[in-house]
Amino acid sequence: MSGLDPIETFRQEAQELLEQVEQGLLDLAHRPGDRDLIDAVFRGLHTLKGSGAMFGFDALAAFTHHCETAFDRVRKGEVPATPRLVACVLSAQDHMRALAEGRPVEPGAGEALLADLHAAVEGGDAPVGAAEPAAPDARKWKIRFSLPADALVNGARPLPLLDELRDLGDCHVRVVTDDVPMLEDLVPTECHLAWEVLLTTPHGRDAIDDVFIFVIDEMTLEVEELTASRDLDNPMAEAAGSPSAVKAEKSTETAAAQDTRAAKSGETVRVPAERLDEMMDRVGELVIAQSRLKQLASSSLDTALRAVAEEIERLAAEMRDTMMVVRMVPVIQLFGRFRRLIHDLQNDTGKKIDLHIEGETTELDKTVIERLADPLVHLVRNAADHGLETPEQRLAAGKPEAGVIRLSAVQSGAEVLITITDDGRGVDRDRVRAKAEENGLITPGQVLTDNELLNLIFAPGFSTAATITNLSGRGVGMDVVKKTIEGLRGSLDITSNPGQGSVVSLRIPLTLAIIDGLLIRVGASRFVIPLANVEECVELSPAQDLRSTGRSLITLRDELVPFIRLREQFKTGSAPDPHQKIVVVSTGQDRVGLVVDQILGDHQTVIKPLSGFHADIGAFSGATILGDGGVALILDIPTLVHLGQRHDAQMRVAG
Amino acid sequence: MTQHAIEALTFDLQGETFALEAGLVREVLDLLPETEVPGAPPFVGAVINFRGRIIPLVDLRVAFEMERGDPTIDTRIVVIEHPLDGEPALIGLRADKVHEVTTITHETTEDVPRIGLRWRTDFIRRLARRDGDLIVIPDLDQIFAARGQTASVTSLHPTQAR
């Protein structure tokens, strides 16, 4: 753990740069003339080339150099960003990713991509003049810039910047030495100089900004156009100005410096996920130790001890919350990649697809985000492949040619609701039913609610794809999606209107590490039920208990709910308590009652995994340490609900 | 024949002496509150809280088809670090009594005889002779891989595993 492998650091950085380039390119496909996007892509390529060479990724650096050169022509306005060009750079970007990750690439693949790229650039015989406004009259600009003190250490060099400005036109440069400290305070590696440049150029403001494109984030830059009314003959005199003018400039500079500082507070630190996990473990232990302290203190008469215990409790809770926030990342990291997927899907299917993304700033635990990626890809593919119709079919159905897939994320309490909506043809109920009958999931003619019918899609081995396309049918079914989601302690549901499309909703807990739980006792053992699954708690009267020997069902507000006696399920071999309770739990749609001996109360639970010996016992999703140091197992509610339903079904057959 | 000697911790299970390589042993604990795991095989029927970690508690007596007596004042938990399914894991082992760390030289050990033992021979790595007595060096890999199930037990109780 000591120090980070520089290669690994570069790979991470490359990953982010490529992501940024990719997003820029995808946006560019919609807004081909957007200067900011073009600059962003160019900057990404340039940085990748630079650091690639620095870390010894020579093949990557060389390849990127060619792309950068090609893209530079776009930036200079010589070539428009045609869809073809963008597509070429996108493929090139995939190649760079492979190179950065050290994956093997086919020999000649790079050359082929470069040839395509070259053709795309040359083929774009766009009117050059259109991108660049016809040479206007020369205008005069006053430019004032300074670099941050550590710029030289970080490799920025002011001389090339001045050279580039000179290339633009006639230049008068004056160096501003006001901030140079006294000799004894001088740090030779720091940059204290600022420059004032009077530039006469036919190029526009953009050209000036381009000069500073790689340093703009760190530096202070003021650009002002000088109009004819100003004294152009003696510009330097004006620049020197009256004392009050200098003062004013000073104050704007401080404001600019403050801006930079404000921007810096938004800086991020790259931390490997495993360190965060370690820290989370420590916080988990702290929470456990704290609840032990709380228990000790509550039985003590020492008020000072009790005060400290309370203080520690507050701190531990805050620490826990902070730690959670640290692990949170916006879902844009997850959703971002779907733009590329949709881009590719359009090419593969010939369908027109508009992707709408909502709530991309919603945050989720990093681990959750990682594990959500595959199921979401599958759902989006499904929506595009099975859900959306072809343009012709859509037009015939009176819909707009392009289908819409909407990805949205909303936080609600301790959960995030993610929905994947399409406006396609909707789920074909008849086909689902036929397929389910064929697979023996239901008996012919079995009466099902619409919801039950739709949810058959998530049954193992179910697929409605009549023909296996290269999109779906990759051996991953919706059942795997469902399993993954449930593994995250989430749930999913589908609704669909024929001809209008489908909505798949996922409910995902914000984090996997800590949950609020209900602590219960069965026999001599204590267990934790995730609070998110608890609907209500009711008393099981002795009369009901006796009466229900033949059937394990209670009536709750006119609805029959099957229940499981955990005492029997867990074979505790103990006599039931006289006042048993039923905890009604649900997975979102199905409910089941769990008969327990006693409800002990709320418990904030740090989830610990069970060892390999116990991981395959379905009834438990993990374990936690209680305030007194004892261990409580955490109940896996989906499994128990499933058990209850099976039990219920058996009862029905028997009854 | 390699000549190396091993440092081993010896402990008792139902009157038999067993030995484990001392390097595996993390700690020897007095009995802790145990939490039973419903549905788990008797070989590893409980978990304990070992310094903030939840670790499984293994009963080697089940693997060797011994009687499972009640705990006594001498009963201890030996916490070892041993790979489980390829991952390093902490595991607690129940011991009726823990003796001492002793040196076992290779010359005093011998291969497990095919017959004459009432235990599954693949659960034993070697036998060591000492003072006219025998010390069993169990093969933890085999025992853990089998999840402690002996042949007869397996046939009676199909595993809980999916």
HADDOCK unambig.tbl for C-alpha pairs under 7 A between the chains (distance, minus, plus):
assign (segid A and resid 285 and name CA) (segid B and resid 52 and name CA) 6.34 0.50 0.50
assign (segid A and resid 525 and name CA) (segid B and resid 35 and name CA) 6.98 0.50 0.50
assign (segid A and resid 570 and name CA) (segid B and resid 38 and name CA) 5.05 0.50 0.50
assign (segid A and resid 570 and name CA) (segid B and resid 39 and name CA) 6.83 0.50 0.50
assign (segid A and resid 611 and name CA) (segid B and resid 55 and name CA) 6.76 0.50 0.50
assign (segid A and resid 611 and name CA) (segid B and resid 56 and name CA) 6.60 0.50 0.50
assign (segid A and resid 612 and name CA) (segid B and resid 84 and name CA) 6.74 0.50 0.50
assign (segid A and resid 612 and name CA) (segid B and resid 85 and name CA) 6.90 0.50 0.50
assign (segid A and resid 614 and name CA) (segid B and resid 40 and name CA) 6.64 0.50 0.50
assign (segid A and resid 616 and name CA) (segid B and resid 161 and name CA) 5.53 0.50 0.50
assign (segid A and resid 616 and name CA) (segid B and resid 162 and name CA) 6.88 0.50 0.50
assign (segid A and resid 617 and name CA) (segid B and resid 39 and name CA) 6.74 0.50 0.50
assign (segid A and resid 617 and name CA) (segid B and resid 40 and name CA) 6.94 0.50 0.50
assign (segid A and resid 617 and name CA) (segid B and resid 160 and name CA) 6.48 0.50 0.50
assign (segid A and resid 617 and name CA) (segid B and resid 161 and name CA) 6.42 0.50 0.50
assign (segid A and resid 629 and name CA) (segid B and resid 49 and name CA) 6.79 0.50 0.50
assign (segid A and resid 630 and name CA) (segid B and resid 33 and name CA) 6.68 0.50 0.50
assign (segid A and resid 630 and name CA) (segid B and resid 49 and name CA) 6.60 0.50 0.50
assign (segid A and resid 631 and name CA) (segid B and resid 35 and name CA) 5.99 0.50 0.50
assign (segid A and resid 631 and name CA) (segid B and resid 48 and name CA) 6.67 0.50 0.50
assign (segid A and resid 631 and name CA) (segid B and resid 49 and name CA) 6.32 0.50 0.50
